[in-house]
């Protein structure tokens, strides 16, 4: 059972996830806390920043390290709406986070117990405390709603018939007539 402080911090992370949704990113949000105070927030930005490392955790981590003037954050706790992937897990361990709290599990890329548990690997030099499942339903619902919306938009775009191609003008020498078979899908993200 989570504490009121954990629930409060996770709600901030959920708000960050909604910010990601608003800009067309997969809605994952994160917040870094120290002694009950918000240090930094972040949300997914790989698409908008053309940066595969711009996950919510990494965005928040970079802000916190800059603000605190140190790449090590041993007194900080990170709250994230989705279980960290391997990249994020290792970055959080390298930064020496004391605790990572996540909401929904990620059965495809989760590195805090779903696929692998990097945080529990005894051979690594730093051990971060992990807690999962905080507001898991709410965190998961944001992702489910986002992908349901994406699927509906995709189906809607596929259902709209292409406009008929105009017949070539009589004096055109090119006898190629466009077929209109190509369907363009703007930044569709396949379902998780």
Residue, then its C-alpha position, 0 to 999 in steps of 0.5 A: x500500500x502506497x503512502x499519501x506522499x507517494x500518491x501525491x508525487x505519482x499524480x504529478x507524474x500522471x499530469x506530466x504524462x498528460x502533457x506528453x499526450x497533448x504533444x502526441x507522445x506516448x503518455x509517460x510522465x516522471x517527477x523527481x522529489x527530494x525531501x518532499x519537494x519537487x526538484x524536476x519533472x519530465x515527460x516523453x519527448x523522443x518524437x518531438x525532440x528526435x531523440x530516442x533517449x528522451x524518455x520521461x525519466x531521462x528528461x527529468x534526470x537531466x533537469x534535476x542534475x542541471x538544477x542541483x549541479x551534480x550528476x549524482x542524486x543520492x537523496x532523490x526519488x523518481x516517480x514514473x507512470x510506467x516501469x522504467x526500461x533498461x536504458x532508464x533503469x541504468x541511468x537512474x542507478x548511475x545517478x545513484x537514486x535512492x528510490x524509484x517508484x513506478x505505476x504501471x508495469x511494462x510487460x514488453x520492456x520493463x527492467x524493474x521486474x517485468x522482463x528483467x530486474x536490473x535494480x535487483x542485480x547483485x553484481x551492479x555497484x549501486x542498489x536503488x530501492x524499487x516500488x511498483x504499482x503505485x496508482x497502477x490503474x490510473x497510470x495504465x488507464x492514461x496509456x490505454x486511453x491514448x492508444x485507444x484514441x490512436x487506434x480510432x484515429x488510424x481506423x478513421x483515416x483508413x476509412x476515408x476514401x482518397x479523392x478521385x484523381x483528376x483526368x489528365x488534360x488533353x494536351x498532357x504527354x504523360x499518360x500516367x494516372x495517379x491511382x490514389x492507393x497510398x494512404x499516409x498515416x501521420x506519426x501513428x504509434x502501434x499499440x503496446 
